Amino acid sequence: MAAKIVVEAIVYSLVYSVFMLGLFKVQGARKQLYNYPPAIQKRAIERGITTQEEMNANAKRNKVIGLIGMIVLSIVITCGVNKQYTFGAGFIQSYIFFNAFSLFDALVIDSIWFCHGTWWVIPGTEDMTEAYHDYAFHWKWFFLSLVMSLPLAVIVGGIVALI
C-alpha cells in the first residue's frame, strides 16, 4: 500500500502541476504575480504592470480554483482509485498528496524552473536575477505547507467520510 501511495502522490503532483501550469499559461505572469517574491511584486507595481488590489483579487480567485482542484483530485484518487471511504484514509492520503505536490513545486517548478528559466520572467524585471533566484522564498512556502495543509486534509477526510 505504501508504494502505491507514493506512486499516486507522484501522479497527483504531476497532474496538479499540469493544471496549475496551464492556468499560468492561460492567465500569464501578471495574474500570477502574487506567487512571486516581494521584490518582483514591488517592481511590477512601480512599473504599472499591476496593482496591489489586482494581485489580491487574482490571488483569491486562483487560490479558490487551486484548492478546488487539489480537493477534487485527492478525493478522486482516494475514493475512485483506492476505494477508501473513511475519514482517516481521506485525511492521510490527501495530506501526503498535498505535501508531495508542495515538495515537487518547491524543488522542480520553483528552485529549478522558476529560478533559472525565462518563461516566468516579467518584462521590466529581467535585471532582478537575485530576486528570481530567491530559493528561501520558495522553500519557506514548502515548510509552511506542512502545517497549512492539515486543515485542508481534515476537510478532504470529512468529505471522503460523507461519500
Beta strands, then each sheet from edge to edge (+ up, - down):
end
